[in-house]
Amino acid sequence: MSLVKQLWLIILGLLVLAFGGSLFIGVTSSHDYIEREIRLKNADNANALALTMTQMPKDDVTLELLVSAQFDTGHYRLIELRTPSGELIERRQAEAGIDGVPGWFVDVIDFDVPPGQAGIQDGWRQFATLTLEGQHGFAYRSLWHGTLALAGWFLLAGLISLALAWWLVRGIRRPLQAVISQAQDIAQRRFTTADEPRTRELREVVQAMNRLSTVVGEQLGKEGQRLDALRRRLQHDGVTGALGRTTFLERLGVHLQSQDYRAGGILALIRVAHLAELNERLGYAETDRRLAGLVRTLERLAEDHADGLVGRLNGSDFALLLPGVDDIDDIRHDLHRHLAVWTQDASIPLSLPGALALYGPEDRQSDVLSALDGALADAEAQGQQRLNIVAEKHDRLFTGHAAWRDALQAAMQEGVQLARFPVLDDRGRLLHMESPSRLYLDGQWRNAGIFMPWITRLGLEAELDLSVVEASLKHIVEHGDPVGINLSAASIRDARFVLELQARLQAHPEAATELWLEVPEALAVRELTSLRSFCRELRPLGCRIGLEHVGANVTRIADLHDLGLDYLKFEEGLTTDIENSHEQRGILRGMATLCHSVGMLAIAEGVADPAQVPTLFELGLDGVTGPGVRSATPGDASGQ
């Protein structure tokens, strides 16, 4: 089909859509208005007539004469009098008078108007109930004539629009054909001037590009699904879908050692008591189904807190990790509510004792788990769904919302300190400096794991992120090093923050090109529209935009090609044991290939062992960062 024919079909389709939509809206609005007016008219007439009857004698002759007189006016389809017990006193009914309107239109419109009802009093007692329904054939006629008039006007407007469209299509046909010819020449690396082209050539170009896009998209999608299936097989429990014990404990260790908000949060252990007895009573298949349902319940709670994780530590023990959360009483309440559906099952309820504990940046993993094990044992001995809270060992810097707000705002006004962790490429060159924020609180610089939960609770994310941006731009101007900073999801959603960020980057255009902005992976999964808008606004300013802690949603990499992202940072769990795991290396190699296919850099986070650095670059990654990268480069894997 020629381009002109396609344009004509689009124009005709739009005209038909506009006509049909406008006609539908117009008829629907009129229908609703008229129906409402008829309903009110029925009610008003019923009340007026009932009032008249109330004031008149209640003998049969008088009532019959009054009803007949009203009915003979021809304005009513039904007038009916019934006693309070439902016995008929008087009734007049006529056929619906609908003339001059097609039957199909009446069937489509079909005014659904209830009759008006009113009570007739005889002194202090109710004498009867009056039911009255007016003739509304005039409503059908009015709406039918209005529809014809509206259709006539739209037909006239459509003819005028088609005439204008013909004139426009004729005017743009020649330049479109020239563009087609020029595009074909550029594809063949021949930069020639365009002659008058043929429409068939545009169709061939469009078809070829569509085929290319489809094939590439399908390949990327299949590769992402394959990698995700492999990752889940390696890292997740096959029965419930939760993270396996080794993977979960590795993630917990990474959180405790991190320099951002993940360093603090809540860890909960849930035990399925008497699991062996459940297997005997329910059978292994039904027990596995219930355990999988329990994990899905915990995952819903984890999803409410974006970066939450659920793991299976052994056959009966499950763990829930909520980084950046410190309201343990609120989490306990939510957890109790989520688990209630399993403990209140009328058939065979699950006994689900649990324990919760706050963890912090200076905690050791063994100490946290040991305290939870003890609290879990006490909970199991105390009741079916007892949730114990481990006594808090951390000294809070401040007490109460007001004290935290004052301290945080004062610290941000004094300035933000930026830590420095290098991100190196395969030649040991600096890509940028990872710069998590520090705030001076209670006499010393504190990392984000301590204050970020309160930043989030008090809604100060945008204020903190702007302070970090100012500090990073200042550092770039003074030292010239590229800097990578983290932005919170709340700031990305804040239109005012985006405008203020644009203003600061526009004020330092050279420094903006050395700024690397990192946003959470969860934003690309749950709020892709906000992320797309953010990238669209900031890309022209020259800064780099990427996702951090990528891992659980590798299948979404192929969907990010239209965002304009520059890089992805893969979470630490993907680099664990790559020297000994062929499948783990396959996952990383595939993810790096996916990134390169859509024009993004692939960077590994949290590389702790310098010996891993050469292997990571052999797998196709473009950069590495972490404790093992500070002194080690591909040429010097031993470190210092």
C-alpha positions as CSV (number, residue, x, y, z in Angstrom):
1,M,0.0,0.0,0.0
2,S,1.3,3.4,-0.9
3,L,2.2,6.0,1.7
4,V,-0.6,8.3,0.4
5,K,-3.1,5.6,0.9
6,Q,-1.9,4.9,4.4
7,L,-2.2,8.6,5.2
8,W,-5.7,8.7,3.8
9,L,-6.7,5.7,5.9
10,I,-5.2,7.3,9.0
11,I,-7.0,10.6,8.3
12,L,-10.3,8.8,7.6
13,G,-9.8,6.7,10.8
14,L,-9.2,9.8,12.8
15,L,-12.3,11.5,11.4
16,V,-14.4,8.5,12.0
17,L,-13.0,8.2,15.5
18,A,-13.6,11.9,16.2
19,F,-17.1,11.8,14.8
20,G,-18.0,8.6,16.6
21,G,-16.5,9.8,19.9
22,S,-18.1,13.2,19.8
23,L,-21.4,11.8,18.7
24,F,-21.3,9.2,21.5
25,I,-20.3,11.8,24.1
26,G,-23.0,14.2,22.9
27,V,-25.8,11.6,22.8
28,T,-24.7,10.2,26.1
29,S,-24.6,13.5,27.8
30,S,-28.0,14.5,26.4
31,H,-29.4,11.1,27.4
32,D,-28.2,11.5,31.0
33,Y,-29.5,15.0,31.2
34,I,-32.9,14.3,29.8
35,E,-33.2,11.1,31.9
36,R,-32.4,13.1,35.0
37,E,-34.9,15.8,34.1
38,I,-37.6,13.2,33.6
39,R,-36.9,11.5,36.9
40,L,-37.2,14.9,38.6
41,K,-40.4,15.7,36.7
42,N,-41.9,12.4,37.8
43,A,-41.0,13.0,41.4
44,D,-42.3,16.6,41.4
45,N,-45.6,15.7,39.7
46,A,-46.1,12.8,42.1
47,N,-45.5,15.1,45.1
48,A,-47.8,17.8,43.8
49,L,-50.6,15.4,43.0
50,A,-50.2,13.6,46.4
51,L,-50.3,16.9,48.2
52,T,-53.5,17.8,46.4
53,M,-55.1,14.5,47.3
54,T,-54.0,14.8,50.9
55,Q,-56.0,18.0,51.2
56,M,-59.2,16.6,49.5
57,P,-61.9,14.2,50.7
58,K,-60.8,10.5,50.4
59,D,-64.0,9.0,49.0
60,D,-63.7,6.8,46.0
61,V,-65.6,9.1,43.6
62,T,-63.5,12.1,44.4
63,L,-60.2,10.2,44.0
64,E,-61.4,8.6,40.8
65,L,-62.4,12.0,39.3
66,L,-59.2,13.6,40.2
67,V,-57.1,10.7,38.8
68,S,-59.1,10.7,35.6
69,A,-58.8,14.4,35.2
70,Q,-55.1,14.3,35.6
71,F,-54.7,11.3,33.3
72,D,-56.8,12.8,30.6
73,T,-54.4,15.6,30.1
74,G,-52.2,13.1,28.2
75,H,-49.0,13.9,30.0
76,Y,-48.9,10.6,32.0
77,R,-48.3,6.9,31.1
78,L,-49.3,5.7,34.6
79,I,-51.1,6.9,37.6
80,E,-51.7,4.4,40.3
81,L,-53.1,4.5,43.9
82,R,-52.4,1.7,46.4
83,T,-53.2,1.3,50.0
84,P,-50.2,0.9,52.5
85,S,-50.9,-2.8,52.4
86,G,-50.6,-2.9,48.6
87,E,-54.2,-3.1,47.6
88,L,-55.1,-1.3,44.4
89,I,-57.4,1.7,44.7
90,E,-57.2,3.3,41.3
91,R,-55.1,2.8,38.2
92,R,-54.8,4.6,34.8
93,Q,-52.3,3.5,32.2
94,A,-51.6,4.4,28.6
95,E,-49.4,3.3,25.8
96,A,-46.0,5.0,25.3
97,G,-46.5,7.6,22.7
98,I,-43.3,7.6,20.7
99,D,-43.9,8.8,17.1
100,G,-41.4,9.9,14.5
101,V,-38.5,8.1,16.0
102,P,-37.0,4.8,14.6
103,G,-37.5,1.8,16.7
104,W,-33.8,0.9,16.8
105,F,-33.0,4.3,18.2
106,V,-35.6,3.8,20.9
107,D,-34.0,0.5,21.8
108,V,-30.5,1.9,21.9
109,I,-31.5,5.0,24.0
110,D,-34.0,3.2,26.3
111,F,-34.6,5.8,29.0
112,D,-34.6,4.0,32.3
113,V,-36.6,6.3,34.5
114,P,-38.3,5.0,37.7
115,P,-41.8,6.3,38.3
116,G,-42.2,9.0,41.0
117,Q,-43.8,8.0,44.3
118,A,-45.3,10.0,47.1
119,G,-47.4,9.3,50.1
120,I,-51.0,10.5,50.6
121,Q,-51.9,11.4,54.2
122,D,-55.3,11.2,55.9
123,G,-54.8,13.2,59.0
124,W,-51.9,11.6,60.9
125,R,-52.1,8.2,59.1
126,Q,-50.9,7.3,55.6
127,F,-53.9,6.8,53.4
128,A,-52.2,5.5,50.2
129,T,-49.2,5.6,48.0
130,L,-49.3,7.4,44.6
131,T,-47.2,6.1,41.8
132,L,-46.9,8.4,38.7
133,E,-45.0,8.0,35.5
134,G,-45.1,10.7,32.8
135,Q,-45.0,10.3,29.0
136,H,-41.5,10.8,27.7
137,G,-41.9,10.2,24.0
138,F,-41.0,13.9,23.5
139,A,-37.6,13.0,25.0
140,Y,-36.9,10.4,22.3
141,R,-38.0,12.8,19.6
142,S,-35.9,15.7,21.0
143,L,-32.8,13.5,21.3
144,W,-33.4,12.0,17.8
145,H,-33.6,15.4,16.1
146,G,-30.5,16.6,18.1
147,T,-28.6,13.6,16.9
148,L,-29.5,14.2,13.3
149,A,-28.4,17.8,13.5
150,L,-25.1,16.8,15.2
151,A,-24.4,14.2,12.5
152,G,-25.1,16.7,9.8
153,W,-22.7,19.2,11.2
154,F,-20.0,16.6,11.6
155,L,-20.5,15.4,8.0
156,L,-20.0,18.9,6.8
157,A,-16.9,19.3,9.0
158,G,-15.6,16.0,7.8
159,L,-15.9,17.0,4.1
160,I,-14.0,20.2,4.8
161,S,-11.4,18.2,6.8
162,L,-10.9,15.8,3.9
163,A,-10.4,18.7,1.5
164,L,-7.8,20.2,3.7
165,A,-6.1,16.8,4.2
166,W,-5.9,16.3,0.4
167,W,-4.2,19.6,0.1
168,L,-1.7,18.8,2.9
169,V,-0.9,15.3,1.6
170,R,-0.2,16.7,-1.8
171,G,2.1,19.3,-0.3
172,I,4.2,16.8,1.8
173,R,4.3,13.9,-0.6
174,R,7.3,15.2,-2.5
175,P,9.6,16.0,0.5
176,L,8.7,12.6,2.0
177,Q,9.8,10.8,-1.1
178,A,13.0,12.8,-1.1
179,V,13.7,11.7,2.5
180,I,13.2,8.1,1.5
181,S,15.7,8.3,-1.2
182,Q,18.2,10.0,1.0
183,A,17.8,7.5,3.8
184,Q,18.4,4.7,1.3
185,D,21.6,6.4,0.1
186,I,22.9,6.9,3.6
187,A,22.2,3.3,4.4
188,Q,24.4,2.3,1.5
189,R,27.0,5.0,2.6
190,R,26.3,7.0,-0.5
191,F,25.7,10.7,0.3
192,T,23.8,11.9,-2.8
193,T,21.1,14.4,-3.4
194,A,17.6,12.9,-3.6
195,D,15.6,12.6,-6.8
196,E,11.8,12.4,-6.8
197,P,11.2,9.0,-5.1
198,R,8.5,6.4,-5.3
199,T,6.3,5.4,-2.4
200,R,7.2,1.7,-2.7
201,E,10.7,2.5,-1.6
202,L,9.4,4.1,1.7
203,R,7.4,1.0,2.3
204,E,10.5,-1.2,1.9
205,V,12.5,0.9,4.3
206,V,9.8,0.8,6.9
207,Q,9.3,-2.9,6.6
208,A,13.0,-3.5,6.8
209,M,13.4,-1.4,9.9
210,N,10.3,-3.0,11.5
211,R,11.7,-6.5,10.8
212,L,15.1,-5.5,12.2
213,S,13.6,-4.0,15.4
214,T,11.4,-7.1,15.9
215,V,14.2,-9.5,15.5
216,V,16.6,-7.6,17.8
217,G,13.9,-7.1,20.4
218,E,12.9,-10.8,20.4
219,Q,16.5,-11.9,20.7
220,L,17.2,-9.5,23.6
221,G,14.0,-10.6,25.3
222,K,14.8,-14.3,24.9
223,E,18.3,-13.8,26.2
224,G,17.0,-11.8,29.2
225,Q,14.5,-14.6,30.0
226,R,17.2,-17.3,29.7
227,L,19.6,-15.4,32.0
228,D,16.8,-14.8,34.5
229,A,15.9,-18.5,34.5
230,L,19.5,-19.4,35.0
231,R,19.9,-16.8,37.8
232,R,16.8,-18.1,39.6
233,R,18.0,-21.7,39.3
234,L,21.3,-20.8,40.9
235,Q,20.1,-18.3,43.6
236,H,16.5,-19.3,44.5
237,D,14.9,-22.1,46.3
238,G,13.2,-24.4,43.8
239,V,10.1,-25.1,45.9
240,T,9.2,-21.7,47.2
241,G,11.0,-19.2,44.9
242,A,12.7,-17.5,47.8
243,L,16.4,-16.8,47.8
244,G,18.5,-19.7,48.9
245,R,20.3,-19.7,52.1
246,T,23.8,-18.9,50.7
247,T,22.5,-16.2,48.4
248,F,20.4,-14.5,51.1
249,L,23.3,-14.5,53.7
250,E,25.6,-13.1,51.1
251,R,23.1,-10.3,50.4
252,L,22.8,-9.7,54.1
253,G,26.5,-9.5,54.5
254,V,26.7,-7.0,51.6
255,H,24.0,-4.8,53.2
256,L,25.9,-4.8,56.5
257,Q,29.1,-3.7,54.8
258,S,27.5,-1.2,52.4
259,Q,28.1,2.5,52.7
260,D,24.5,3.6,51.9
261,Y,21.0,3.2,53.3
262,R,21.1,-0.6,53.0
263,A,23.5,-0.7,55.9
264,G,20.6,-0.3,58.3
265,G,17.2,-1.9,58.4
266,I,15.1,-4.7,59.8
267,L,15.7,-8.5,59.6
268,A,12.9,-10.9,60.5
269,L,12.9,-14.7,60.8
270,I,9.7,-16.7,60.4
271,R,9.5,-20.4,61.3
272,V,7.0,-22.9,60.1
273,A,6.6,-24.9,63.3
274,H,6.0,-28.7,63.2
275,L,6.9,-28.9,59.5
276,A,7.4,-32.7,59.6
277,E,3.9,-33.1,61.1
278,L,2.5,-30.9,58.3
279,N,4.2,-33.1,55.7
280,E,2.5,-36.1,57.2
281,R,-0.9,-34.6,57.5
282,L,-1.0,-32.6,54.2
283,G,1.5,-34.5,52.0
284,Y,4.6,-33.0,50.5
285,A,2.8,-31.4,47.5
286,E,0.3,-29.5,49.6
287,T,2.9,-28.5,52.1
288,D,5.1,-27.2,49.4
289,R,2.2,-25.3,48.0
290,R,1.6,-23.6,51.3
291,L,5.2,-22.8,51.8
292,A,5.3,-21.1,48.4
293,G,2.2,-19.2,49.3
294,L,3.8,-18.0,52.5
295,V,6.8,-16.8,50.5
296,R,4.5,-14.9,48.2
297,T,3.0,-13.3,51.2
298,L,6.4,-12.2,52.5
299,E,7.4,-11.0,49.1
300,R,4.3,-8.7,49.0
301,L,5.5,-7.1,52.2
302,A,9.0,-6.8,50.8
303,E,7.7,-5.1,47.7
304,D,6.0,-2.5,49.8
305,H,9.6,-1.5,50.8
306,A,11.1,-1.6,47.3
307,D,14.5,-3.3,48.1
308,G,13.1,-6.0,50.5
309,L,14.4,-9.6,50.2
310,V,12.9,-12.9,51.2
311,G,15.1,-16.0,51.7
312,R,14.7,-19.6,52.9
313,L,17.4,-20.4,55.4
314,N,16.4,-24.1,55.9
315,G,13.4,-26.3,55.5
316,S,11.2,-24.4,58.0
317,D,12.9,-21.0,58.5
318,F,12.3,-18.0,56.3
319,A,13.9,-14.6,56.4
320,L,12.7,-11.2,55.5
321,L,15.2,-8.3,55.0
322,L,13.9,-4.7,54.8
323,P,16.8,-2.3,54.2
324,G,16.4,1.3,55.1
325,V,13.5,0.7,57.5
326,D,13.6,1.3,61.2
327,D,10.0,1.4,62.4
328,I,10.1,-2.1,63.8
329,D,6.7,-1.8,65.6
330,D,5.0,-0.9,62.3
331,I,6.7,-3.7,60.5
332,R,5.7,-6.2,63.2
333,H,2.1,-5.1,62.8
334,D,2.2,-5.5,59.0
335,L,3.9,-8.9,59.3
336,H,1.3,-10.1,61.8
337,R,-1.4,-8.9,59.4
338,H,0.1,-10.6,56.4
339,L,0.7,-13.9,58.2
340,A,-2.8,-14.0,59.7
341,V,-4.3,-15.6,56.6
342,W,-2.1,-18.6,57.1
343,T,-2.5,-18.9,60.9
344,Q,-6.3,-18.6,60.7
345,D,-6.8,-21.2,58.0
346,A,-9.9,-23.2,59.1
347,S,-8.5,-26.5,57.6
348,I,-5.0,-26.9,59.0
349,P,-3.5,-23.5,60.1
350,L,0.2,-22.9,60.0
351,S,2.0,-22.1,63.2
352,L,4.3,-19.2,62.3
353,P,6.3,-17.8,65.2
354,G,8.8,-15.1,64.3
355,A,11.4,-12.6,65.5
356,L,12.4,-9.2,64.3
357,A,15.6,-7.2,64.9
358,L,17.1,-3.9,63.8
359,Y,20.5,-4.2,62.2
360,G,23.0,-1.4,61.7
361,P,26.2,-0.6,59.9
362,E,28.5,-1.8,62.8
363,D,26.7,-5.1,63.4
364,R,28.2,-8.5,62.6
365,Q,26.0,-10.9,60.7
366,S,26.6,-13.7,63.2
367,D,25.5,-11.6,66.1
368,V,22.3,-10.5,64.4
369,L,21.3,-14.0,63.4
370,S,22.2,-15.4,66.8
371,A,20.0,-12.8,68.6
372,L,17.2,-13.6,66.2
373,D,17.5,-17.4,66.7
374,G,17.2,-16.9,70.5
375,A,14.1,-14.6,70.1
376,L,12.6,-17.0,67.6
377,A,13.0,-20.0,69.9
378,D,11.2,-18.0,72.7
379,A,8.4,-17.0,70.2
380,E,8.0,-20.7,69.2
381,A,7.5,-21.7,72.8
382,Q,5.1,-18.8,73.5
383,G,2.4,-19.2,70.9
384,Q,1.2,-19.9,67.3
385,Q,2.0,-16.5,65.8
386,R,4.1,-14.8,68.4
387,L,6.4,-12.2,66.9
388,N,9.2,-11.2,69.3
389,I,11.3,-8.1,68.9
390,V,15.0,-8.4,69.7
391,A,16.0,-5.8,72.3
392,E,17.6,-2.9,70.5
393,K,21.3,-2.5,71.1
394,H,21.9,0.5,69.0
395,D,22.1,3.9,70.7
396,R,19.9,6.3,68.8
397,L,21.6,9.5,67.9
398,F,18.4,11.5,68.6
399,T,15.0,10.9,70.1
400,G,11.9,11.8,68.2
401,H,11.0,13.3,64.8
402,A,11.6,16.9,65.8
403,A,15.1,16.2,67.1
404,W,16.0,14.2,64.0
405,R,14.6,16.8,61.6
406,D,16.5,19.7,63.3
407,A,19.7,17.7,63.3
408,L,19.4,16.6,59.7
409,Q,18.5,20.0,58.3
410,A,21.4,21.6,60.3
411,A,23.8,19.0,58.9
412,M,22.7,19.5,55.3
413,Q,23.1,23.3,55.7
414,E,26.6,22.8,57.0
415,G,27.4,20.7,53.9
416,V,27.5,17.1,52.7
417,Q,30.7,15.0,52.7
418,L,31.3,12.7,49.8
419,A,33.1,9.4,50.2
420,R,35.4,8.3,47.3
421,F,35.3,4.8,45.8
422,P,36.9,4.4,42.4
423,V,35.2,2.8,39.4
424,L,37.9,1.5,37.0
425,D,37.8,0.3,33.4
426,D,39.8,-2.6,32.0
427,R,42.9,-0.4,31.6
428,G,42.8,0.8,35.2
429,R,41.5,4.2,34.1
430,L,39.0,6.0,36.3
431,L,35.4,6.0,35.0
432,H,34.1,7.9,38.0
433,M,34.3,8.1,41.7
434,E,31.4,6.6,43.6
435,S,30.5,9.2,46.2
436,P,27.9,8.1,48.8
437,S,26.9,10.9,51.1
438,R,28.0,11.5,54.7
439,L,26.4,13.9,57.2
440,Y,28.0,15.3,60.3
441,L,25.7,14.2,63.1
442,D,26.4,14.0,66.9
443,G,30.1,15.0,66.5
444,Q,31.2,12.7,63.6
445,W,30.5,11.9,60.0
446,R,27.8,9.3,59.6
447,N,27.2,7.1,56.5
448,A,23.8,6.9,54.8
449,G,22.8,3.7,56.6
450,I,22.4,5.6,59.8
451,F,20.4,8.6,58.6
452,M,18.6,7.5,55.4
453,P,15.7,5.8,57.2
454,W,15.0,9.2,58.9
455,I,15.5,11.1,55.7
456,T,12.9,8.9,54.1
457,R,10.5,9.1,57.1
458,L,10.7,12.9,57.3
459,G,10.4,13.4,53.5
460,L,13.8,15.1,53.1
461,E,15.1,13.0,50.2
462,A,14.9,15.9,47.7
463,E,16.7,18.3,50.1
464,L,19.5,15.8,50.7
465,D,19.9,14.9,47.1
466,L,20.2,18.6,46.1
467,S,22.8,19.0,48.8
468,V,24.7,16.1,47.4
469,V,24.4,17.4,43.8
470,E,25.8,20.8,44.9
471,A,28.7,19.1,46.7
472,S,29.5,16.9,43.7
473,L,29.4,19.8,41.3
474,K,31.7,21.8,43.5
475,H,34.2,18.8,43.7
476,I,34.2,18.4,39.9
477,V,34.8,22.1,39.4
478,E,37.7,22.1,41.9
479,H,39.3,18.7,41.1
480,G,38.0,17.7,37.6
481,D,37.3,14.1,38.7
482,P,34.0,12.5,37.4
483,V,31.7,11.8,40.3
484,G,28.9,9.3,40.7
485,I,26.1,10.0,43.2
486,N,22.9,8.2,44.2
487,L,19.4,9.8,43.8
488,S,16.4,8.5,45.7
489,A,13.2,7.3,44.0
490,A,11.2,10.0,45.8
491,S,13.4,12.7,44.3
492,I,13.0,11.4,40.8
493,R,9.2,11.5,41.3
494,D,9.4,15.1,42.5
495,A,8.9,17.5,39.6
496,R,10.2,20.4,41.7
497,F,13.4,18.5,42.4
498,V,13.9,17.8,38.7
499,L,13.5,21.5,37.9
500,E,16.0,22.5,40.6
501,L,18.4,19.8,39.5
502,Q,18.2,21.1,35.9
503,A,18.9,24.6,37.0
504,R,22.0,23.6,38.9
505,L,23.4,21.5,36.0
506,Q,22.7,24.4,33.6
507,A,24.6,26.7,35.8
508,H,27.7,24.4,35.6
509,P,27.5,22.9,32.0
510,E,31.1,21.6,32.0
511,A,30.8,20.0,35.4
512,A,27.5,18.4,34.4
513,T,29.2,16.3,31.8
514,E,31.3,14.7,34.5
515,L,28.4,13.9,36.8
516,W,27.1,10.3,36.9
517,L,23.6,10.0,38.4
518,E,22.5,6.6,39.8
519,V,18.9,5.7,40.5
520,P,17.5,2.5,42.2
521,E,16.7,-0.5,40.0
522,A,13.2,-0.6,41.5
523,L,12.4,2.6,39.8
524,A,12.8,1.0,36.3
525,V,10.5,-1.8,37.4
526,R,7.7,0.0,39.2
527,E,7.8,3.6,38.0
528,L,9.2,3.4,34.4
529,T,7.2,6.5,33.4
530,S,8.8,8.7,36.0
531,L,12.3,7.4,35.1
532,R,11.6,8.0,31.4
533,S,10.6,11.6,32.1
534,F,13.6,12.1,34.3
535,C,16.0,10.8,31.6
536,R,14.3,12.9,28.9
537,E,14.8,16.1,30.9
538,L,18.4,15.6,31.9
539,R,19.9,13.8,28.9
540,P,20.4,17.1,27.0
541,L,22.5,18.5,29.8
542,G,25.3,15.9,29.3
543,C,25.2,14.0,32.6
544,R,25.3,10.2,32.7
545,I,22.3,8.3,34.1
546,G,22.4,4.7,35.2
547,L,20.8,2.1,37.5
548,E,22.4,0.7,40.6
549,H,22.1,-2.7,42.3
550,V,20.7,-4.4,39.2
551,G,20.2,-8.1,39.4
552,A,16.8,-9.3,40.2
553,N,15.2,-8.0,37.0
554,V,17.7,-8.9,34.3
555,T,14.8,-9.6,31.9
556,R,14.0,-5.8,31.9
557,I,17.3,-4.8,30.4
558,A,16.0,-5.1,26.9
559,D,13.1,-2.8,27.8
560,L,15.4,0.0,28.8
561,H,16.8,0.9,25.4
562,D,14.5,3.9,24.9
563,L,15.3,5.5,28.2
564,G,18.7,6.8,27.2
565,L,20.5,5.2,30.2
566,D,24.3,5.1,30.0
567,Y,25.2,2.3,32.4
568,L,24.0,-0.4,34.7
569,K,25.8,-1.4,38.0
570,F,25.3,-5.1,38.8
571,E,24.7,-6.1,42.4
572,E,27.4,-7.8,44.4
573,G,25.6,-11.2,44.4
574,L,26.2,-11.7,40.7
575,T,30.0,-11.6,41.1
576,T,30.1,-14.1,44.0
577,D,32.2,-17.2,43.3
578,I,32.6,-16.4,39.6
579,E,36.0,-18.2,39.6
580,N,34.3,-21.5,40.4
581,S,30.9,-21.2,38.8
582,H,30.6,-21.6,35.1
583,E,26.9,-20.7,35.2
584,Q,27.6,-17.6,37.2
585,R,30.1,-16.5,34.6
586,G,27.5,-17.2,31.9
587,I,25.0,-15.0,33.6
588,L,27.5,-12.1,33.8
589,R,28.6,-12.5,30.2
590,G,25.1,-12.5,29.0
591,M,24.1,-9.5,31.0
592,A,27.1,-7.6,29.7
593,T,26.2,-8.5,26.2
594,L,22.6,-7.3,26.7
595,C,23.9,-4.0,28.0
596,H,26.2,-3.5,25.0
597,S,23.3,-4.4,22.7
598,V,21.3,-1.4,23.9
599,G,24.3,0.9,24.2
600,M,25.0,0.8,28.0
601,L,28.1,0.2,30.0
602,A,28.1,-2.8,32.4
603,I,29.8,-2.3,35.8
604,A,30.2,-4.7,38.6
605,E,29.6,-3.5,42.2
606,G,31.1,-4.6,45.5
607,V,34.1,-6.5,44.1
608,A,35.8,-7.6,47.3
609,D,38.5,-9.9,45.9
610,P,41.1,-8.3,43.6
611,A,41.6,-11.7,41.9
612,Q,38.1,-11.4,40.4
613,V,38.9,-8.2,38.5
614,P,40.6,-9.8,35.5
615,T,37.8,-12.4,35.2
616,L,35.1,-9.8,35.2
617,F,36.7,-7.9,32.4
618,E,37.2,-11.1,30.4
619,L,33.4,-11.6,30.8
620,G,32.8,-8.4,28.9
621,L,32.2,-5.9,31.8
622,D,33.3,-2.3,31.3
623,G,34.0,-1.3,34.9
624,V,34.5,-2.6,38.4
625,T,34.2,-1.1,41.9
626,G,34.3,-2.3,45.4
627,P,36.8,-3.0,48.2
628,G,39.0,-5.1,46.0
629,V,39.3,-2.4,43.3
630,R,40.8,0.3,45.4
631,S,44.3,-0.8,44.7
632,A,43.9,-3.6,42.2
633,T,43.7,-3.2,38.4
634,P,43.6,-5.8,35.6
635,G,47.3,-5.7,35.5
636,D,47.7,-6.1,39.2
637,A,45.2,-8.5,40.6
638,S,47.1,-9.1,43.8
639,G,46.3,-5.7,45.3
640,Q,48.3,-4.2,48.2
